[in-house]
């Protein structure tokens, strides 16, 4: 344990990623939940499947890392030979994916009906905030590790390979895996079948895709391969290698051609085509070959009583000087020389139409930073944990928060606003001291709650703004 105001070092873990490239000549297929009857026979030997992973978070936890052991085994319904999904050396930080399914791989799967999956979780580690009440109230940050486990997840009904490409979503429910003592302190993890949920979706219709059926929103990483038709994006330390195609409609960074993307840190917006291939609509440049990119949660603003020093718990990153061993570590960030133009917000597909006074209600600059916010920083050189990072960009990122709806107000055009009352043990509350977030739900918000109303328990994902007196959030997605 440590007081919030002190930087900390934390043992990090490797995260796993399931990356398989498209096989030459493989046909298309689908993975869907069906009765136990065998799927229709086809001439193809493999099915293209996109794997995504997400997290149903615990309120206290703002960093949760695991290694997924190699391989993941899919157990056939008829008891035949298991299908193995190869897992590369990796590290996966899942709290940043709360409220969003993160793409990990495009892979070929053997057609057939599957009754279960065996997943090995290695070196689970989490970082959470808590309050120590005696001798006087103080907010602490603690880190907990858990034991390795292999868990079998049974499918009912079975998972069946069909004929069309799909997205296989693996949702890890961290809250169902936490072990606490009698006073509420987290002391370890215990993963069971209830800690995992598999679901499948057909590839969505172009222009209407969401996180669980093919959309790519603010996908950041380093370009590690370039060809005449596209590039491979390595996303952070997850090990994921995502093969994107491009065409004449793709928007590239100003002045850059496709070969110029090699070794660049970029941000991709795109979708999955009906044949299962990944398509990049827009590619934005974040940094060059010597740059680094880090994502994480602000834990302190004004460290050592210096207003321009932030403490920053890193959740993911890539580029010069950054490795998987640094995930979960504290860094100091010095923003004293960062100009106003270097602050930006990654809205993704947030609907910002009709919102009044953006500079007042949705600011992000050196004077509007608060502990609990997720940010991304870009440097033009490597990072060193022994000295403050001096970024050239700071970007506000989307994050998920849970709470109870209060003061719900319906607005014209299908919009609404409400206050989200945070749980007492929410890391946002414990880090910032704030108990409420004012939420703007827009006409194009991906709202998966049947009816928003006071006293509803929901989870909202979007950029979290600090106005100087309160938190505001524009809802990208609302779930239960």
MIZA-621664 format. One line per field, with one value per residue (C-alpha): residue in one letter; x, z, y. Coordinates in steps of 0.02 Angstrom, whole numbers, plus 50000, padded with zeros to 5 digits. Layout:
REM residues N
res = c(A:...)
east = c(X:...)
up = c(Z:...)
north = c(Y:...)
***
This chain:
REM residues 480
res = c(X:X:X:X:X:X:X:X:X:X:X:X:X:X:X:X:X:X:X:X:X:X:X:X:X:X:X:X:X:X:X:X:X:X:X:X:X:X:X:X:X:X:X:X:X:X:X:X:X:X:X:X:X:X:X:X:X:X:X:X:X:X:X:X:X:X:X:X:X:X:X:X:X:X:X:X:X:X:X:X:X:X:X:X:X:X:X:X:X:X:X:X:X:X:X:X:X:X:X:X:X:X:X:X:X:X:X:X:X:X:X:X:X:X:X:X:X:X:X:X:X:X:X:X:X:X:X:X:X:X:X:X:X:X:X:X:X:X:X:X:X:X:X:X:X:X:X:X:X:X:X:X:X:X:X:X:X:X:X:X:X:X:X:X:X:X:X:X:X:X:X:X:X:X:X:X:X:X:X:X:X:X:X:X:X:X:X:X:X:X:X:X:X:X:X:X:X:X:X:X:X:X:X:X:X:X:X:X:X:X:X:X:X:X:X:X:X:X:X:X:X:X:X:X:X:X:X:X:X:X:X:X:X:X:X:X:X:X:X:X:X:X:X:X:X:X:X:X:X:X:X:X:X:X:X:X:X:X:X:X:X:X:X:X:X:X:X:X:X:X:X:X:X:X:X:X:X:X:X:X:X:X:X:X:X:X:X:X:X:X:X:X:X:X:X:X:X:X:X:X:X:X:X:X:X:X:X:X:X:X:X:X:X:X:X:X:X:X:X:X:X:X:X:X:X:X:X:X:X:X:X:X:X:X:X:X:X:X:X:X:X:X:X:X:X:X:X:X:X:X:X:X:X:X:X:X:X:X:X:X:X:X:X:X:X:X:X:X:X:X:X:X:X:X:X:X:X:X:X:X:X:X:X:X:X:X:X:X:X:X:X:X:X:X:X:X:X:X:X:X:X:X:X:X:X:X:X:X:X:X:X:X:X:X:X:X:X:X:X:X:X:X:X:X:X:X:X:X:X:X:X:X:X:X:X:X:X:X:X:X:X:X:X:X:X:X:X:X:X:X:X:X:X:X:X:X:X:X:X:X:X:X:X:X:X:X:X:X:X:X:X:X:X:X:X:X:X:X:X:X)
east = c(50000:50052:49983:49909:50032:50185:50235:50243:50322:50224:50265:50186:50131:50130:49963:49909:49843:49770:49838:49821:49831:49709:49753:49780:49630:49523:49337:49213:49112:49012:49011:48840:48741:48628:48547:48660:48632:48787:48813:48789:48941:49041:49198:49296:49418:49425:49314:49375:49331:49371:49410:49370:49386:49306:49287:49140:49236:49237:49207:49367:49483:49565:49699:49678:49810:49816:49914:49810:49907:49943:49834:49647:49564:49392:49315:49209:49034:49069:49224:49346:49512:49509:49536:49681:49687:49870:49912:50068:50172:50065:49994:49814:49754:49565:49496:49521:49407:49260:49105:49196:49248:49430:49485:49625:49643:49575:49595:49542:49437:49395:49209:49110:49004:49096:49038:49167:49328:49478:49565:49721:49738:49915:49984:49824:49863:49753:49771:49629:49589:49524:49502:49593:49488:49607:49697:49629:49545:49671:49653:49771:49817:49847:49905:49851:49907:49817:49859:49867:49709:49639:49451:49329:49184:49038:48928:48740:48688:48851:48950:48934:49037:48921:48948:48978:49118:49074:49144:49177:49165:49247:49188:49285:49186:49319:49193:49144:49327:49378:49414:49393:49421:49292:49331:49312:49496:49533:49655:49659:49565:49469:49410:49264:49146:49041:49194:49183:49049:49061:48943:48943:48880:48872:48976:48868:48804:48930:48895:48797:48929:48965:49104:49039:49006:49151:49177:49352:49349:49508:49615:49792:49958:50116:50121:50236:50205:50154:50101:50026:49850:49861:49958:49969:49936:50014:49901:49998:50066:49920:50015:49871:49918:49771:49784:49694:49659:49645:49579:49557:49428:49545:49602:49788:49883:49922:50073:50097:50082:50048:50234:50268:50163:50298:50346:50229:50111:49938:49755:49632:49445:49364:49250:49242:49188:49062:49201:49286:49428:49469:49455:49535:49427:49536:49716:49783:49967:50014:50203:50354:50479:50557:50392:50305:50121:50051:49873:49820:49727:49775:49796:49860:49856:49988:50109:50239:50133:50186:50029:50104:50156:50035:50046:49989:49956:49996:49872:49948:50077:50195:50346:50524:50574:50409:50387:50255:50349:50296:50109:50040:50184:50169:50248:50266:50209:50267:50145:50223:50284:50132:50042:49853:49846:49926:49773:49640:49492:49469:49281:49275:49094:49024:48878:48924:48785:48681:48784:48801:48960:49091:49232:49138:49049:49179:49352:49516:49673:49808:49687:49548:49628:49565:49618:49512:49518:49590:49715:49839:50008:50124:50310:50434:50563:50571:50507:50607:50524:50662:50618:50459:50388:50378:50238:50208:50022:49891:49728:49572:49513:49344:49315:49171:49086:48942:48809:48627:48526:48459:48380:48336:48276:48212:48269:48209:48262:48289:48426:48425:48532:48549:48663:48752:48776:48940:48964:49058:49200:49214:49395:49336:49260:49408:49537:49443:49327:49179:49021:48922:48948:48827:48792:48730:48645:48635:48519:48660:48719:48730:48598:48571:48458:48274:48215:48323:48241:48283:48353:48415:48584:48685:48860:48908:49061:49126:49253:49251:49274:49317:49238:49325:49173:49099:49124:49029:49022:48955:48886:48959:48875:48754:48735:48671)
up = c(50000:49976:49995:49835:49823:49804:49639:49644:49550:49519:49456:49285:49193:49019:48923:48794:48626:48503:48332:48180:48004:47868:47788:47601:47513:47670:47647:47747:47892:48046:48229:48307:48448:48383:48440:48454:48276:48168:48051:47863:47775:47666:47560:47671:47802:47911:47960:47979:48153:48237:48423:48541:48729:48857:49044:49162:49292:49480:49539:49643:49509:49382:49317:49290:49198:49149:49042:48941:48927:48761:48691:48717:48684:48605:48652:48514:48558:48495:48603:48458:48449:48524:48414:48477:48469:48477:48602:48580:48721:48781:48917:48925:49032:49036:49137:48990:48886:49007:48905:48744:48660:48607:48445:48471:48317:48154:48154:48063:48163:48117:48078:48203:48360:48521:48695:48801:48807:48921:48964:49071:49168:49224:49341:49369:49447:49489:49558:49657:49766:49944:50096:50259:50395:50543:50615:50488:50317:50177:50002:49966:49810:49831:49714:49727:49631:49610:49572:49400:49352:49210:49192:49084:49014:48955:48812:48822:48682:48597:48487:48306:48155:48014:47847:47874:47963:48140:48294:48445:48603:48766:48913:49075:49231:49353:49491:49492:49516:49662:49834:49980:50167:50299:50291:50102:50056:49896:49935:49775:49629:49596:49417:49386:49241:49298:49271:49082:48951:48766:48637:48449:48327:48137:48058:48066:47923:47862:47940:48084:48168:48353:48465:48468:48282:48187:48222:48248:48352:48401:48376:48420:48393:48289:48105:48094:47914:47755:47588:47429:47494:47679:47841:48002:48164:48324:48461:48618:48725:48694:48557:48439:48255:48156:47964:47890:47705:47624:47459:47373:47500:47649:47727:47767:47871:47775:47665:47699:47578:47630:47634:47749:47887:47924:48110:48140:48290:48217:48263:48153:48125:48021:48008:47963:47787:47756:47702:47872:47817:47918:47827:47880:47837:47923:47984:48096:48138:48322:48320:48218:48235:48393:48478:48619:48667:48840:48904:49085:49231:49319:49504:49562:49492:49570:49631:49756:49761:49583:49482:49317:49381:49360:49427:49296:49312:49143:49069:48896:48779:48634:48553:48601:48778:48825:48861:48934:49100:49125:49121:49294:49343:49402:49298:49330:49185:49168:49065:49103:48924:48836:48731:48727:48548:48605:48709:48616:48650:48563:48539:48424:48372:48512:48453:48498:48397:48483:48642:48707:48762:48727:48798:48962:48978:48895:48923:48915:48947:49077:49198:49180:49235:49377:49459:49391:49208:49075:48960:48825:48811:48661:48672:48532:48618:48735:48914:49072:49237:49335:49271:49225:49052:48947:48820:48655:48657:48789:48733:48837:48817:48837:48997:49083:49246:49338:49449:49484:49374:49459:49398:49229:49102:48927:48794:48615:48474:48580:48690:48880:49028:49203:49352:49381:49567:49588:49713:49870:49821:49640:49596:49517:49683:49786:49675:49640:49788:49668:49694:49538:49350:49242:49084:48914:48815:48631:48490:48417:48583:48576:48711:48756:48904:48864:48963:49053:49214:49388:49503:49355:49382:49222:49150:49036:48923:48852:48879:49058:49069:49223:49216:49372:49480:49415:49300:49134:49016:48839:48824:48682:48748:48889:48954:49109)
north = c(50000:50179:50351:50418:50561:50450:50369:50178:50036:49884:49710:49692:49543:49480:49489:49374:49399:49286:49332:49224:49292:49249:49083:49088:49018:48995:49011:49113:49046:49091:49055:49058:48981:48843:48681:48530:48468:48467:48616:48594:48524:48643:48628:48748:48687:48843:48988:49167:49229:49394:49382:49526:49542:49658:49681:49701:49802:49811:49990:50002:49932:50047:49928:49741:49640:49456:49335:49213:49051:48967:48892:48919:48751:48734:48566:48485:48429:48253:48234:48237:48327:48501:48653:48755:48945:48994:49129:49236:49311:49454:49564:49621:49766:49750:49896:50014:49901:49918:49955:49911:49749:49766:49679:49556:49447:49381:49193:49034:48910:48733:48714:48612:48618:48664:48618:48711:48810:48792:48956:48974:49137:49174:49307:49407:49575:49723:49898:49977:50126:50119:50231:50204:50286:50281:50371:50497:50470:50446:50373:50230:50133:49947:49810:49628:49474:49309:49128:49046:48952:48848:48867:48769:48872:48765:48827:48802:48796:48745:48863:48810:48860:48910:48996:49182:49278:49331:49416:49304:49410:49356:49461:49440:49484:49542:49580:49396:49344:49456:49384:49506:49496:49538:49724:49741:49737:49642:49502:49398:49324:49163:49139:49022:48990:49140:49251:49227:49252:49204:49278:49286:49416:49415:49553:49708:49813:49941:50110:50033:49924:49933:49868:49689:49662:49737:49922:49995:50154:50246:50091:50145:50058:50046:49999:49847:49793:49886:49812:49883:49849:49890:49875:49776:49870:49806:49873:49916:49774:49658:49568:49594:49614:49679:49669:49820:49845:50016:50085:50252:50309:50286:50450:50449:50578:50738:50719:50534:50389:50210:50159:50307:50226:50097:50107:50255:50264:50289:50293:50197:50215:50078:49929:49745:49701:49563:49444:49465:49580:49736:49902:50067:50218:50347:50339:50477:50504:50515:50495:50445:50303:50373:50418:50330:50320:50280:50263:50265:50343:50504:50466:50637:50813:50926:50794:50859:51020:51062:51100:51043:50870:50724:50548:50426:50239:50162:50038:50014:50087:50064:50143:50189:50144:50061:49876:49762:49763:49945:49914:49950:50064:50244:50381:50566:50675:50855:50959:51128:51152:51078:51211:51226:51160:50996:50948:50849:50735:50567:50573:50423:50401:50509:50616:50795:50878:51011:51019:51196:51286:51151:51255:51273:51106:50994:51069:50976:51077:51102:51186:51057:50894:50784:50622:50479:50534:50419:50504:50460:50547:50552:50588:50618:50508:50359:50352:50327:50281:50368:50542:50637:50610:50768:50740:50828:50783:50742:50662:50629:50449:50365:50265:50175:50219:50135:50211:50251:50371:50528:50690:50614:50744:50702:50827:50861:50746:50591:50666:50666:50714:50642:50630:50465:50434:50340:50197:50245:50128:50189:50227:50391:50444:50384:50468:50630:50653:50676:50572:50622:50630:50731:50630:50689:50550:50597:50542:50433:50361:50172:50148:49965:50002:49979:50130:50256:50315:50373:50237:50132:50048:50073:50086:50231:50244:50407:50547:50613:50802:50906:51081:51142:51108:50944:50795:50794:50645:50627:50451:50348:50190:50147:49969:49881)
***
